[in-house]
Every structure is written in structure tokens, then in C-alpha cells.
Amino acid sequence: MNINSLRKLILVIIKAGFSLTSIQFIIVGVSCLVFAEAILYLLIDMFHVYDIIAVIVATELSVLLNFYINDNWTFRRLKNSGGGFMIRLIKFHVSRIASILVNIGLFALLNNIFLIHYLLSYFLAALVAFTINFITSIIWVWRTHMIN
């Protein structure tokens, strides 16, 4: 990647950050974060599931819900640009690997090492992972008009 391509990519990401798409993406992200926090609470406090296992389950359920809502609302006009449903779902999961690892790793660090409450730890970890999710969504999963 040359310097001009990198400069163009950075400008696209900045432009996308101030778009209606980004606002919808944030709304979906916040909604899915609340969903994940509720699942986490149920698994840990109600069913006494080990915290790391609960985080993995809550994260995966949240990823699936996040994909469904983004695919049908945020990026609905771009469905054809990202391939078929299963291709987009696979690309979405692949693009989430880094953010999931960041999310789970940071959760474990904050909760188990720094002893921060598990709900706050998950919330903070999800905020850090959000940027990775947005960038991979606009440049790869749905390839927005700003990239093409």
C-alpha cells in the first residue's frame, strides 16, 4: 500500500465517521452492547457461569444480533456489494476476530487483574473494540460507497 492509498483510506474512514451510516452503526453497537451486558448478567449472576465463558457466549450472541441489525438496517442498501448473506456473515465474523480477542483479553485484564466489576470491564472492552468493528465493516464486510 503506497502513501496515497493510505491517505485515501484514512480520509474515507474520517468521512465515514461523520455519516448517517456511522450514527446507525453506533445505535446498533450500543443496543448490542446493552444486550450483551444483559446476557452477561444473566449468565454470571443468575446461572453462575464462569466469567470468561459467559463473556464468550454474550459476545457471540451480540455479534450475531449486531450482524443481523446492521445487515438489515445500517447497510441494507449495500447488501449486494458485500456478497450473499452467508458470505457477509462469514466476513463479519472474520472481521470481528481481532475485536473479539481485544474484548475478551481486555475484559480479563480489567476484571481479573484490576478487579473492576465485570459489567464495567465488559463495557470498557467493548468501547475499545468498536473502532476495529466500524473500520472493518465499511472497508470489507459491506464495502460502502465511500470505498468503491
Secondary structure, 3 states (H helix, E strand, C coil): CCHHHHHHHHHHHHHHHCCHHHHHHHHHHHHHHHHHHHHHHHHHHHCCCCHHHHHHHHHHHHHHHHHHHHHHHHCHHHHHHHCCHHHHHHHHHHHHHHHHHHHHHHHHHHHHHCCCCHHHHHHHHHHHHHHHHHHHHHHHHCCCCCCC
